[in-house]
């Protein structure tokens, strides 16, 4: 058993150990590509030990069978097909042919296949994301290495300089998808997880030979609440029948024995839990994917872990341009991973470095604020066309500075003492 499953088990375990320390990992990735296959591999090992080193099945043999015959019957019924007949049903040849149960011998191999199916989407993403302009894993490893070799402030500055170069390269590219390649791959990864959950359901349906995809709900109701597992056709029967023939003095005698499927009690709990876990993972992945997609399309500023308007030399117009034109989709996605792995404070320091380079490239325009105080250039008033009356909008030569000058040159109202003197 170990010689057959050993290489597969070691390969999957090595992949899981490697993925455990990945930086470009969110909660959905960990649930799909690490936690679920880890549990499946652990269950494979447990069931394999029970099958090949324990007693998966125990049969009630005739009284005349000795100890060696008992062992033969147990092993024979395990490697050959058993069949399930509900209580009160007559055992006929048709029943023997229609109700064969043989899936339990393949459970360890199928569990390893299911664990591999959960890892495949992440490994495919791992191949394609290296070809993108902003390599999420490469950038995060660069920042992690800089944090170990330099002081935190210097590491954030070096990381900002590295990311800014990639953002400018994407901005100057003629390929309109150059600034969102990492984001597209990120959503394709989540889509791969959803497709995997659907394929897992299809595999379970055909492997267990059930009629529909809602078998988990019906079986849980019949077994746990109604207790009719042995009266009706059960997916995981606990008591089965086994036929075998014995040669005695040149004549064959057929025996039918009743066997208890101890292993099926374990497999039943495993697959019932796994069935509902698949539903949970599908809903979690779909909800997380739609929520992140909505924020990325319509509320991209909410993914930035700091208020850009509070930064020096920034205002709503510049913040909007910085997020939409410079960070783009890939930059926002990278900052969300930086925030998740290194915290909001370090992310804010990285954003400060990016904003410093962004402001240095800006040129004064109509949307840029105008200084009213030469000694304090950081004090600005923003023009907002929505708040200016229509009569002022028509006078194009009228500026805010003219209003300030006219108000300062306007004579003040005479005081009460001066009015009395004039009278």
C-alpha positions as CSV (number, residue, x, y, z in Angstrom):
1,X,0.0,0.0,0.0
2,X,2.7,2.5,1.0
3,X,4.7,1.5,-2.1
4,X,1.8,2.5,-4.3
5,X,0.5,5.6,-2.5
6,X,3.8,6.7,-1.1
7,X,5.2,8.7,-4.0
8,X,1.8,10.4,-4.6
9,X,1.4,11.2,-0.9
10,X,4.9,12.6,-0.6
11,X,4.5,14.7,-3.7
12,X,1.2,16.2,-2.5
13,X,2.6,16.8,1.1
14,X,5.6,18.5,-0.4
15,X,3.4,20.8,-2.5
16,X,1.3,21.7,0.6
17,X,4.4,22.4,2.7
18,X,5.7,24.7,-0.1
19,X,2.4,26.6,-0.4
20,X,2.0,27.1,3.4
21,X,4.6,29.9,3.3
22,X,3.3,31.7,0.2
23,X,2.9,35.5,0.6
24,X,0.4,35.9,-2.3
25,X,-2.3,34.0,-0.4
26,X,-5.6,35.3,0.8
27,X,-8.3,33.4,2.9
28,X,-10.0,31.9,-0.1
29,X,-6.7,30.6,-1.5
30,X,-5.8,29.0,1.9
31,X,-9.2,27.3,2.2
32,X,-9.1,25.9,-1.4
33,X,-5.4,25.2,-2.1
34,X,-4.0,24.4,1.4
35,X,-6.5,23.5,4.1
36,X,-8.9,21.3,2.1
37,X,-6.2,19.2,0.4
38,X,-4.3,18.9,3.7
39,X,-7.4,17.4,5.3
40,X,-8.0,15.1,2.4
41,X,-4.4,13.8,2.4
42,X,-4.7,13.2,6.2
43,X,-8.0,11.3,5.7
44,X,-6.3,9.3,2.9
45,X,-3.6,8.2,5.3
46,X,-6.1,7.3,8.0
47,X,-8.4,5.2,5.7
48,X,-5.5,3.5,4.1
49,X,-4.2,2.4,7.4
50,X,-7.6,1.1,8.4
51,X,-8.0,-0.8,5.1
52,X,-4.6,-2.5,4.9
53,X,-3.4,-2.7,8.5
54,X,-6.7,-2.9,10.3
55,X,-10.0,-4.8,9.9
56,X,-12.2,-2.9,7.5
57,X,-14.8,-5.7,7.3
58,X,-16.0,-8.4,9.6
59,X,-18.2,-11.3,8.4
60,X,-20.4,-13.8,10.3
61,X,-19.1,-17.1,9.1
62,X,-20.7,-20.6,9.6
63,X,-20.0,-22.5,12.8
64,X,-18.0,-25.2,11.0
65,X,-15.4,-22.6,9.7
66,X,-12.1,-22.7,11.6
67,X,-9.9,-19.7,12.3
68,X,-8.1,-19.9,9.0
69,X,-11.4,-20.0,7.1
70,X,-12.6,-17.0,9.0
71,X,-9.6,-15.0,7.8
72,X,-10.1,-16.2,4.3
73,X,-13.7,-15.1,4.3
74,X,-12.9,-11.6,5.6
75,X,-10.1,-11.1,3.0
76,X,-12.2,-12.5,0.1
77,X,-15.2,-10.4,0.8
78,X,-13.1,-7.3,1.1
79,X,-11.4,-7.7,-2.3
80,X,-14.5,-9.0,-4.0
81,X,-17.7,-7.1,-4.6
82,X,-20.3,-7.1,-1.8
83,X,-23.9,-6.1,-2.3
84,X,-26.6,-4.5,-0.2
85,X,-30.0,-5.9,0.4
86,X,-32.5,-4.0,2.6
87,X,-34.0,-6.0,5.5
88,X,-37.1,-7.9,4.4
89,X,-36.0,-8.1,0.7
90,X,-35.6,-11.6,-0.8
91,X,-32.1,-12.3,-2.1
92,X,-32.3,-13.1,-5.8
93,X,-29.8,-13.2,-8.7
94,X,-31.1,-9.9,-9.9
95,X,-30.6,-8.3,-6.5
96,X,-27.0,-9.6,-6.4
97,X,-26.2,-8.0,-9.8
98,X,-27.9,-4.7,-9.3
99,X,-26.7,-3.7,-5.8
100,X,-23.0,-4.4,-5.9
101,X,-20.8,-2.1,-3.8
102,X,-17.1,-1.8,-4.8
103,X,-16.2,1.9,-4.3
104,X,-14.7,1.6,-0.8
105,X,-11.5,-0.1,-2.2
106,X,-10.8,3.0,-4.3
107,X,-11.5,5.6,-1.6
108,X,-7.8,6.4,-0.8
109,X,-6.9,6.9,-4.4
110,X,-9.9,9.0,-5.2
111,X,-9.2,11.2,-2.1
112,X,-5.7,11.8,-3.4
113,X,-7.1,12.7,-6.8
114,X,-9.5,15.1,-5.1
115,X,-6.7,16.7,-3.1
116,X,-4.7,17.2,-6.3
117,X,-7.7,18.8,-8.0
118,X,-7.8,21.5,-5.3
119,X,-4.1,22.3,-5.8
120,X,-4.1,22.3,-9.6
121,X,-5.8,25.8,-10.0
122,X,-3.2,27.5,-7.8
123,X,-0.3,25.8,-9.6
124,X,-1.7,26.9,-13.0
125,X,-2.0,30.4,-11.7
126,X,1.6,30.1,-10.3
127,X,2.8,29.5,-13.9
128,X,1.0,32.3,-15.6
129,X,1.4,35.1,-13.0
130,X,5.2,35.1,-13.5
131,X,4.7,36.5,-17.0
132,X,2.7,39.6,-15.8
133,X,4.2,43.1,-15.3
134,X,3.4,43.1,-11.6
135,X,4.4,39.7,-10.2
136,X,2.5,39.5,-6.9
137,X,4.7,36.8,-5.4
138,X,7.9,38.4,-6.7
139,X,7.0,41.8,-5.4
140,X,6.1,40.5,-2.0
141,X,9.2,38.5,-1.8
142,X,11.2,41.6,-2.7
143,X,9.6,43.6,0.1
144,X,10.1,40.8,2.6
145,X,13.8,40.5,1.7
146,X,14.2,44.3,1.9
147,X,12.5,44.3,5.4
148,X,15.1,41.8,6.6
149,X,18.1,43.5,5.2
150,X,17.3,47.2,5.7
151,X,15.5,49.4,8.2
152,X,11.7,49.5,7.8
153,X,11.6,53.0,6.3
154,X,14.4,52.3,3.8
155,X,12.7,49.0,2.8
156,X,9.4,50.8,2.2
157,X,11.2,53.4,0.1
158,X,13.0,50.8,-2.0
159,X,9.8,48.9,-2.5
160,X,8.0,52.1,-3.6
161,X,10.7,52.8,-6.1
162,X,10.5,49.3,-7.5
163,X,6.7,49.4,-7.8
164,X,6.7,52.9,-9.3
165,X,8.9,51.8,-12.1
166,X,6.5,48.9,-12.9
167,X,3.5,51.3,-12.7
168,X,5.1,53.8,-15.1
169,X,6.0,50.9,-17.5
170,X,2.4,49.7,-17.5
171,X,1.1,53.3,-18.0
172,X,3.3,53.9,-21.0
173,X,2.5,50.5,-22.6
174,X,0.2,50.5,-25.6
175,X,-1.4,47.2,-24.4
176,X,-4.6,48.3,-22.6
177,X,-4.5,45.1,-20.5
178,X,-0.9,45.6,-19.4
179,X,-2.0,47.3,-16.1
180,X,-4.6,44.6,-15.2
181,X,-2.9,41.3,-16.2
182,X,-2.3,40.3,-12.6
183,X,-5.9,41.1,-11.7
184,X,-7.3,39.0,-14.6
185,X,-5.1,36.1,-13.5
186,X,-6.3,36.6,-9.9
187,X,-10.0,36.3,-10.9
188,X,-9.2,33.3,-13.2
189,X,-7.7,31.6,-10.2
190,X,-11.0,32.1,-8.2
191,X,-12.9,30.9,-11.2
192,X,-10.7,27.8,-11.3
193,X,-11.6,27.2,-7.6
194,X,-15.3,27.4,-8.5
195,X,-15.0,25.0,-11.4
196,X,-13.1,22.6,-9.2
197,X,-15.9,22.6,-6.7
198,X,-18.4,21.7,-9.5
199,X,-16.1,19.0,-10.8
200,X,-15.8,17.6,-7.3
201,X,-19.6,17.3,-7.0
202,X,-19.7,15.5,-10.4
203,X,-17.0,13.1,-9.3
204,X,-18.7,12.3,-6.1
205,X,-22.0,11.6,-7.8
206,X,-20.5,9.1,-10.2
207,X,-18.1,7.6,-7.8
208,X,-20.8,6.9,-5.2
209,X,-23.3,6.0,-7.9
210,X,-26.1,8.2,-6.6
211,X,-29.1,9.6,-8.5
212,X,-28.7,13.3,-8.1
213,X,-26.5,16.1,-6.7
214,X,-28.6,16.5,-3.5
215,X,-27.8,13.1,-2.2
216,X,-26.0,14.6,0.9
217,X,-29.2,16.3,2.1
218,X,-31.4,13.2,1.6
219,X,-28.9,10.8,3.1
220,X,-28.3,13.0,6.2
221,X,-32.1,13.2,6.7
222,X,-32.6,9.4,6.4
223,X,-29.7,8.4,8.5
224,X,-29.5,11.0,11.3
225,X,-33.1,12.0,11.6
226,X,-35.3,9.2,10.4
227,X,-33.0,6.3,11.0
228,X,-34.0,4.3,7.9
229,X,-30.6,3.6,6.5
230,X,-31.0,-0.2,6.7
231,X,-34.6,-0.2,5.5
232,X,-34.0,1.7,2.3
233,X,-31.3,1.6,-0.4
234,X,-28.3,3.2,1.4
235,X,-25.3,4.8,-0.1
236,X,-23.0,3.7,2.7
237,X,-24.5,0.4,4.0
238,X,-23.2,-0.8,7.3
239,X,-24.4,-4.5,6.7
240,X,-23.7,-6.2,3.4
241,X,-23.9,-9.7,1.9
242,X,-21.0,-11.6,0.4
243,X,-21.1,-14.8,-1.8
244,X,-18.2,-17.2,-2.0
245,X,-17.8,-20.8,-3.1
246,X,-15.9,-23.5,-1.3
247,X,-14.6,-26.8,-2.9
248,X,-15.3,-29.8,-0.7
249,X,-14.4,-33.2,-2.1
250,X,-14.6,-32.0,-5.7
251,X,-17.9,-30.2,-5.2
252,X,-18.5,-26.5,-5.0
253,X,-20.6,-25.2,-2.2
254,X,-21.9,-21.6,-2.3
255,X,-22.1,-19.7,1.0
256,X,-23.7,-16.3,1.6
257,X,-22.5,-14.5,4.7
258,X,-23.4,-11.2,6.3
259,X,-20.6,-8.7,6.9
260,X,-20.3,-5.5,8.9
261,X,-18.7,-2.7,6.9
262,X,-16.8,-1.0,9.7
263,X,-14.9,1.1,7.2
264,X,-18.1,2.4,5.7
265,X,-19.0,4.1,9.0
266,X,-15.8,6.2,8.6
267,X,-16.2,6.8,4.9
268,X,-19.8,7.9,5.4
269,X,-18.9,10.6,7.9
270,X,-16.0,11.7,5.7
271,X,-18.1,12.1,2.6
272,X,-21.1,13.7,4.3
273,X,-18.8,16.3,5.8
274,X,-16.9,16.7,2.6
275,X,-20.2,17.2,0.7
276,X,-21.3,20.1,2.8
277,X,-17.8,21.5,3.0
278,X,-17.8,21.7,-0.8
279,X,-20.9,23.7,-0.7
280,X,-19.4,26.0,1.9
281,X,-16.2,26.5,-0.1
282,X,-18.2,27.2,-3.3
283,X,-20.4,29.8,-1.6
284,X,-17.3,31.4,0.2
285,X,-15.3,31.6,-3.1
286,X,-18.2,32.9,-5.1
287,X,-19.1,35.6,-2.5
288,X,-15.5,36.7,-2.0
289,X,-14.9,36.9,-5.8
290,X,-18.1,39.0,-6.4
291,X,-17.4,41.3,-3.4
292,X,-13.8,41.9,-4.4
293,X,-14.8,42.4,-8.0
294,X,-17.5,45.0,-7.1
295,X,-15.1,46.9,-4.9
296,X,-12.4,46.8,-7.6
297,X,-14.7,48.1,-10.3
298,X,-16.9,50.7,-8.4
299,X,-15.2,51.3,-5.0
300,X,-11.5,50.9,-5.7
301,X,-10.6,53.6,-3.2
302,X,-12.1,51.5,-0.4
303,X,-9.4,48.8,-1.0
304,X,-6.6,51.3,-0.2
305,X,-5.8,51.0,3.5
306,X,-5.4,54.7,4.0
307,X,-7.2,58.0,3.1
308,X,-5.3,59.5,0.2
309,X,-7.0,62.9,0.7
310,X,-5.2,63.3,4.0
311,X,-1.8,62.9,2.4
312,X,0.4,66.0,1.7
313,X,-0.4,67.7,-1.7
314,X,-3.3,65.5,-2.4
315,X,-7.0,66.3,-3.0
316,X,-10.0,64.3,-4.3
317,X,-9.1,65.0,-7.9
318,X,-5.5,63.9,-7.6
319,X,-6.5,60.9,-5.5
320,X,-8.9,59.8,-8.2
321,X,-6.2,60.2,-10.9
322,X,-3.6,58.4,-8.8
323,X,-5.9,55.3,-8.3
324,X,-7.4,55.2,-11.7
325,X,-4.5,56.2,-14.0
326,X,-1.4,55.2,-12.1
327,X,-2.2,52.3,-9.6
328,X,-4.7,50.8,-12.0
329,X,-6.1,47.4,-11.1
330,X,-2.8,45.6,-10.5
331,X,-1.4,48.3,-8.2
332,X,-4.5,48.2,-6.0
333,X,-4.4,44.4,-5.9
334,X,-0.8,44.5,-4.9
335,X,-1.4,47.0,-2.1
336,X,-4.2,44.8,-0.7
337,X,-1.7,41.9,-0.4
338,X,0.9,44.2,1.1
339,X,-1.7,45.3,3.7
340,X,-2.7,41.7,4.5
341,X,0.9,40.5,4.9
342,X,2.8,43.5,6.4
343,X,0.1,45.6,8.0
344,X,-1.6,48.9,7.3
345,X,1.3,51.0,8.7
346,X,3.9,49.6,6.3
347,X,1.4,49.9,3.5
348,X,0.9,53.5,4.3
349,X,4.6,54.1,4.1
350,X,4.8,52.5,0.7
351,X,1.9,54.6,-0.5
352,X,3.7,57.7,0.8
353,X,6.6,56.9,-1.4
354,X,4.3,56.3,-4.4
355,X,2.5,59.6,-3.8
356,X,5.7,61.5,-3.6
357,X,6.7,60.3,-7.0
358,X,3.2,60.9,-8.3
359,X,3.1,64.5,-7.2
360,X,6.5,65.2,-8.7
361,X,5.2,64.2,-12.1
362,X,2.0,66.4,-11.9
363,X,1.7,69.7,-13.8
364,X,-0.6,72.6,-12.7
365,X,-3.9,72.5,-14.5
366,X,-7.4,73.7,-14.0
367,X,-8.2,71.0,-11.5
368,X,-5.1,71.7,-9.4
369,X,-5.7,73.9,-6.3
370,X,-4.5,77.5,-6.2
371,X,-2.5,78.9,-3.3
372,X,-3.8,81.8,-1.4
373,X,-0.9,82.1,1.0
374,X,2.7,82.2,-0.3
375,X,4.1,81.3,3.1
376,X,1.8,78.2,3.5
377,X,1.7,76.6,0.0
378,X,0.0,73.6,1.3
379,X,-3.2,75.5,2.1
380,X,-5.5,75.2,-1.0
381,X,-9.0,75.9,-2.0
382,X,-10.5,73.6,-4.7
383,X,-12.7,75.0,-7.5
384,X,-16.0,73.1,-7.6
385,X,-18.2,74.0,-10.6
386,X,-21.2,72.6,-8.9
387,X,-21.1,75.2,-6.1
388,X,-20.5,78.3,-8.3
389,X,-23.7,80.3,-9.2
390,X,-24.6,80.5,-12.9
391,X,-24.1,84.3,-13.1
392,X,-20.5,83.8,-11.9
393,X,-20.0,81.0,-14.3
394,X,-20.9,83.2,-17.2
395,X,-18.2,85.7,-16.3
396,X,-15.1,83.8,-17.3
397,X,-12.7,86.5,-16.4
398,X,-13.9,86.5,-12.8
399,X,-11.5,84.6,-10.5
400,X,-11.4,83.8,-6.9
401,X,-8.4,86.1,-6.4
402,X,-10.3,89.0,-7.9
403,X,-13.0,88.4,-5.2
404,X,-10.4,88.4,-2.5
405,X,-8.8,91.6,-3.8
406,X,-12.1,93.4,-4.2
407,X,-13.3,92.4,-0.7
408,X,-10.0,93.7,0.8
409,X,-10.2,97.0,-1.1
410,X,-13.9,97.6,-0.2
411,X,-14.2,100.5,2.4
412,X,-15.4,99.5,5.7
413,X,-18.7,100.8,7.1
414,X,-18.4,104.1,9.2
415,X,-18.6,103.7,12.9
416,X,-21.3,105.2,15.1
417,X,-19.0,108.0,16.4
418,X,-18.1,109.2,12.9
419,X,-21.7,109.3,12.0
420,X,-22.5,111.5,15.0
421,X,-19.7,113.9,14.1
422,X,-21.0,114.3,10.5
423,X,-24.5,115.1,11.8
